[in-house]
Amino acid sequence: MYSEIHLTGISIRCVSAEIRGTFKIYNELAGVPFETFFDALPADYEAHMAVVVPEPQGGFFYRHYGQAIMAVTGFDMTGKRTTDFDSDVGRFFSRIYEQASAEQKPIFTLHRASHALNVHVWERLVLPFTARGGETVVAAVIIPREFKSEFLQSVLASSPDAIFAIRSMRDDDGHVVDALIVAANDRFARSTGRTVEQLEGRRLHEIMPGHWHNGIWARYMQVIDDRQPDTFETEYRQDGLDGWFRVSAIPLGDGLNVCFTDITKLKTAIASAEAALRDAEAAREELRHQSFTDHLTGILNRRGFDMALRSLQFGQSRYATSFAVISIDVDHFKQVNDEYGHAIGDTVLIGVSNVLSDETRAGVDIIGRVGGEEFMVAMPHTTLPEAAILAERLRLKLARTAFHNGLKEFFVTASFGVKQARRAEPLREILCEVDGALYQAKRAGRNVVICIENHVGPGNGPATE
């Protein structure tokens, strides 16, 4: 039989308003005869009270048995004796009444009784008195704390979740130090390797010490103090549990109803979905990168360069900044492929892109391969003279870069067209004019830099066209 006996912290432990109110009146009228105390009670409190007096031969005689108690238990104890019931609960009542009358101290109990199947736990305040005639009287306020029903039992039994109820265990100062398991379903019992009967009345710290290691107990205490439910997720891999759980803690009297829902599969599915999303995003990013990147040289392709150039043009239009464009074409590249093969030709194209990358401003200038052997460079915040100087530097650097076909060393040159974009100038016009400058460089004998106004050739320096 589940029972608890408390001599201290009664006002903290009790839940019912009737017991709390009765205890308050008892303390306010300490030492008065039973009749005075009884007259001071609210009228409806009598229905929840049993009054007993000791019998000479032992046990107690029920002088009064409240209507509210009879309504729940289904029988009337008035005129009966505690010794009439040879049961655990009958002996428990006798012991508590004897202790209260002997010590002349109030006692608060929680107990379960088989004679009231619809009540899960009773709470009882036992108060000793002396009547005006000197007779010992014991009054007990008896309130069902928790009712249980077939529906509740069916839900508990069929639930895939681990469900249990705990009652606070308090020290003499009223602080919660542990909890008693007062109810549990089969799912919870199986997870601990015990039966429901073996769990009831056991300390939570004994059955599930992991609660103290991972912060769950602290969450329980918050619920008990605030009387507000809490739901959280935790990883629990001890005490018979192994996985991720959603824990719901709901205030229940001076304790909690707790539900552990296994969400391990859900967590795994979410993690897998998140990983798949990351992989898909990475794949999309890679595809996007590939769609804008030249696979041979690793710099922007025509599509990527045009998009970057549009962004640069937008910035020029909005912020009144300047930018310049250089168009580059490797001279006689077909002869390189014909004489040395396409693999060497690819090496040349990679070498050209490396020269462009090395000589331009990383993260500022934009370089791209826009055709087979055609390259372009766009330079923000750059004037035509500055762009012409960079183009000449690129031309010289490329002309001095050696390539190899086995033991044979060879060199290539390139022609350059340079243009500074005018504000609000259409992109098509910009590209058309810089290509026109490049074609002029080809017609001028190649390996030269042609600006819209200026011509820079090998060893000649800037010259007017």
Buried (B, 14 or more C-beta within 10 A) or exposed (E): EBBBBBEBBBEBBBBBEBBBBBBEBBEEEEEBBBEEBBEBBEEEBBBBBBBBBBEEEEBBBBBBBBEBBBEBBEEEBBEBBBBEBEEBBBBBBBEBBBBBBEEEEBBBBBBBBEEBEEBBBBBBBBBBBBBEEEEBBBBBBBBBBBEBEEEEEEEBEEBEBBBBBBBBBBEEEEEBEBBBBBBBBBBBBBBBEBEBEBBBBBBBBEBBEBBEEBEBBEBBBEBBEEEEEBEEEBEBEEBBBEBBBBBBBBBBBBBBBBBBBBBBEEBEEEEEEEEEEEEEEEEEEEEEEEEBBBEEBEBBBBBBBBBBBEEBBEBBEEEEEBBBBBBBBBBBBEEBBEEBEEEBBEBBBBBBBBBBBEBBEEEEBBBBBBEEBBBBBBBBBBEBBBBBBBBBBBBBBBBEBEBEBEEEEEEBBBBBBBBBBEEEBEEEEBBEBBBBBBBBBBEBEBBBBBBBBBBBBBEEEBEEE
